[in-house]
Amino acid sequence: MVALEIVLEAKSWRQLGVPKEKEELRKLQVAVHPDRCKDPRANDAFVNLMALYNGPDYTLRVAEGVSTEDHKIVWTPKKGFEDRLSPARAALTRLHDLDPKFSMFFPTNEGVGLDKLTLSYGEGWWYLSDFPTPLDSRTIVWIAKRLAGALHQSNKLGFAHCNINPSTVLLLPTEHGLKIDGWWGAVTHGKRLVLRPDGLTPPKYLGGAVADDRIDVAQAAAMLLSVGKSDRLIEETLQKHSKTPGTPVKFFEDIDDAARRLYGKPTWHPLEVPKTQML
């Protein structure tokens, strides 16, 4: 069963690591019921279970998401962010129109509902925020390279994502897949930020500098520094691009060069899917 601590700390049902089904809810309720569990925190855990079951699966500053059985998430903007639906739809539509073979980097807009954004992801995807940290150096390398490839595609269309962080990057561990989500704050190059980023961002962009392809690289490098424990050359490369970012292509080249110097020719490096602790 899921550990009591996880039930108490979870902010969404997904963080429990079990299917969102009535049978699973019942099992967990029985396990933490104050009549059976003698831990003084059992009552709080019991109450939190129902709140998690009835609540959204994903909670961001701008929107809440509910997952479906066919690997989609229905996003509803929070009050005050309704105007970000249209730009997010437009960005995803243009990104998928760029070239079908690059659609692997972005969720698919299903175009269902005027006041919601329904995105299709596929099976086996997890947000980077779901993985236990710190991630090891070679995992950071393959994430960085996939992320650089995705950013190269979005920036070819002149889109700056402007909020690369662990809650907007998805991973498919079994295939080293990566998608960029959370296009609520995206702007075209030459425009200023429209939303305060959750991702670590160079001060000049927060001070009013116009967005370009380097803002996403800076956020990506800073994010990877925060979630990983990298070998020296990888860490130095990330530090450089977090402070003085290059283009996505330059970011890829520098990470690839550092990795080859450290590890030789690229080889498959596994990443386990997130697991919950057991009671």
C-alpha positions in Angstrom: 0.0 0.0 0.0 1.0 3.6 -0.4 2.8 5.1 2.6 0.9 7.3 5.0 3.5 10.1 4.5 2.8 10.1 0.7 -1.0 10.3 1.3 -0.5 13.3 3.6 2.0 15.1 1.4 0.3 14.5 -2.0 -1.2 17.4 -3.8 -2.9 15.3 -6.5 -4.1 11.7 -6.9 -1.4 11.1 -9.5 1.3 11.5 -6.9 -0.1 8.4 -5.1 1.0 6.2 -8.0 -2.1 4.1 -8.2 -5.0 4.1 -10.7 -7.8 6.7 -10.1 -10.5 4.1 -9.5 -13.1 3.6 -6.8 -11.6 0.2 -5.9 -8.2 1.8 -5.2 -9.8 4.6 -3.2 -11.6 2.1 -1.1 -8.4 0.1 -0.4 -6.5 3.2 0.6 -9.4 4.4 2.8 -9.4 1.1 4.6 -5.6 1.1 5.1 -5.5 4.6 6.7 -8.8 4.5 8.5 -8.3 5.8 12.1 -10.0 2.6 13.4 -7.3 0.5 11.9 -4.3 2.7 11.6 -3.0 3.8 15.0 -0.8 6.7 13.6 -2.2 9.9 15.0 -2.1 11.4 11.5 -4.5 8.8 10.1 -7.5 11.0 10.3 -5.8 13.7 8.2 -4.8 11.1 5.6 -8.3 9.7 5.4 -9.8 13.1 4.8 -7.1 14.0 2.2 -7.7 10.8 0.2 -11.3 12.0 -0.7 -10.1 15.5 -1.5 -7.5 14.1 -3.8 -9.9 11.7 -5.5 -12.4 14.5 -6.2 -9.8 17.1 -7.1 -7.8 17.7 -10.3 -4.9 15.5 -11.2 -2.7 18.4 -12.1 -2.6 21.8 -10.5 -0.6 24.6 -12.1 -0.7 28.3 -11.3 -2.7 29.0 -14.5 -4.8 25.8 -15.0 -6.0 22.6 -13.5 -6.0 19.3 -15.4 -8.1 16.1 -15.1 -6.7 13.0 -16.8 -8.9 10.5 -18.8 -8.6 6.8 -19.4 -7.4 7.4 -23.0 -4.2 9.3 -22.0 -5.6 12.8 -22.4 -5.7 15.7 -19.9 -8.5 18.2 -20.0 -7.1 21.5 -18.9 -9.4 24.3 -17.4 -7.8 27.7 -17.0 -8.1 29.2 -13.5 -9.9 32.5 -13.1 -8.0 35.3 -14.6 -6.1 33.1 -17.1 -9.0 32.3 -19.5 -7.3 34.5 -22.2 -4.4 32.1 -22.4 -6.4 29.4 -24.0 -6.3 30.8 -27.5 -2.6 31.4 -27.6 -1.9 27.9 -26.3 -4.1 26.4 -28.9 -2.5 28.4 -31.7 1.0 27.5 -30.6 0.3 23.8 -30.5 -1.5 23.8 -33.8 1.3 25.5 -35.6 3.9 23.3 -33.9 2.2 20.1 -35.2 1.8 21.7 -38.7 5.5 22.3 -38.8 6.4 18.7 -39.7 4.5 15.5 -38.6 7.7 13.8 -37.6 8.4 16.4 -35.0 5.0 16.0 -33.3 6.7 13.6 -30.9 7.9 16.7 -29.0 4.5 18.2 -28.2 1.1 17.0 -27.0 -1.7 17.0 -29.5 -4.6 19.5 -29.2 -7.9 17.7 -29.6 -9.8 20.9 -30.1 -12.7 19.9 -27.8 -14.5 22.6 -25.9 -14.3 26.4 -26.1 -13.4 26.9 -22.5 -11.0 24.0 -22.0 -7.9 22.6 -23.7 -7.9 18.9 -24.2 -4.5 17.5 -25.0 -3.5 13.9 -26.0 -0.2 12.5 -24.7 -0.1 8.7 -25.2 0.6 6.0 -22.7 3.5 6.0 -20.3 4.3 9.7 -19.9 5.3 11.3 -16.7 6.0 14.9 -15.8 9.6 15.6 -14.8 8.3 16.8 -11.5 7.0 13.2 -10.8 10.6 11.7 -10.8 12.6 11.5 -7.6 15.6 13.7 -7.6 18.5 14.2 -7.9 18.7 12.6 -11.4 22.1 11.1 -12.3 24.4 12.9 -14.8 23.8 10.6 -17.8 20.0 10.9 -17.4 20.4 14.7 -17.4 22.4 14.4 -20.6 19.7 12.6 -22.6 17.0 14.9 -21.2 19.0 17.9 -22.2 19.6 16.7 -25.7 15.9 15.8 -26.3 14.9 19.1 -24.8 17.3 21.0 -27.1 15.8 19.1 -30.1 12.2 20.1 -29.1 13.2 23.7 -28.4 14.9 23.9 -31.8 11.6 22.9 -33.5 9.5 25.4 -31.6 11.9 28.2 -32.1 12.1 27.5 -35.9 8.5 28.8 -35.9 9.5 31.8 -33.8 7.8 30.6 -30.6 9.4 31.1 -27.2 7.8 28.8 -24.6 8.9 31.1 -21.7 8.2 28.6 -18.9 10.4 25.5 -19.1 10.2 23.8 -15.7 9.6 20.3 -14.2 5.8 20.8 -14.6 6.0 21.6 -18.3 8.4 18.8 -19.4 7.1 15.2 -19.8 9.3 12.1 -20.1 8.6 8.6 -21.6 11.3 6.6 -19.8 10.9 3.4 -21.8 11.8 5.2 -25.1 13.8 8.3 -23.9 10.8 10.4 -25.1 10.2 14.0 -24.2 7.4 16.4 -24.8 7.0 20.1 -23.9 3.7 21.1 -22.3 2.3 24.2 -20.7 2.1 26.6 -23.6 0.0 29.1 -21.7 2.7 31.8 -21.6 4.2 31.3 -25.0 5.0 34.3 -27.1 6.5 34.9 -30.5 10.1 36.2 -30.7 10.3 39.9 -30.2 7.4 40.0 -27.7 7.8 40.4 -24.0 6.6 37.9 -21.3 2.9 37.9 -20.7 3.0 35.6 -17.7 5.4 35.4 -14.8 7.4 32.2 -15.4 7.5 29.4 -12.8 10.8 28.4 -14.3 14.1 30.0 -13.3 14.6 32.9 -15.7 17.5 35.4 -16.4 16.7 38.8 -14.9 16.8 40.6 -18.2 13.7 38.9 -19.4 11.9 39.6 -16.2 13.0 43.2 -16.5 11.3 43.6 -19.9 13.7 42.2 -22.5 12.0 40.7 -25.5 11.8 36.9 -25.7 14.0 35.0 -28.1 15.2 31.4 -28.5 17.7 31.8 -25.7 15.2 32.3 -22.9 14.0 28.7 -23.2 17.6 27.4 -23.2 18.4 29.4 -20.1 15.3 28.0 -18.3 16.1 24.5 -19.5 19.7 24.6 -18.2 18.7 26.1 -14.9 16.0 23.5 -14.5 18.4 20.6 -15.1 20.8 22.0 -12.6 18.0 22.0 -10.0 16.9 18.4 -10.6 20.2 16.6 -11.2 23.6 15.8 -9.7 25.8 16.0 -12.8 29.4 15.3 -13.4 31.7 18.4 -13.6 31.7 18.9 -17.3 28.0 18.6 -17.6 27.4 20.9 -14.7 29.7 23.5 -16.1 27.9 23.3 -19.5 24.6 23.8 -17.8 25.9 26.6 -15.7 27.2 28.4 -18.8 23.9 28.1 -20.6 21.8 29.1 -17.6 23.7 32.4 -17.4 24.8 33.1 -21.0 22.5 30.9 -23.0 23.1 29.9 -26.6 20.6 28.8 -29.2 19.0 25.3 -28.8 21.4 23.9 -31.4 24.4 25.3 -29.5 23.0 23.9 -26.3 22.7 20.5 -27.9 26.2 20.6 -29.3 27.8 21.7 -26.0 26.0 19.0 -24.0 26.8 16.4 -26.6 30.5 17.4 -26.7 30.8 17.3 -22.9 29.1 13.9 -22.7 31.3 12.4 -25.3 34.4 13.6 -23.5 33.1 12.0 -20.3 31.4 8.9 -21.4 32.4 8.2 -25.0 30.0 7.2 -27.7 26.3 7.7 -26.6 24.7 4.5 -25.2 21.3 3.8 -23.8 20.9 4.9 -20.2 17.8 3.6 -18.4 15.4 5.8 -16.3 13.0 4.0 -14.0 9.4 5.1 -13.9 8.4 6.9 -10.7 7.5 4.5 -7.9 5.8 5.2 -4.6 7.2 4.1 -1.3 5.5 1.1 0.3 3.8 1.0 3.7 
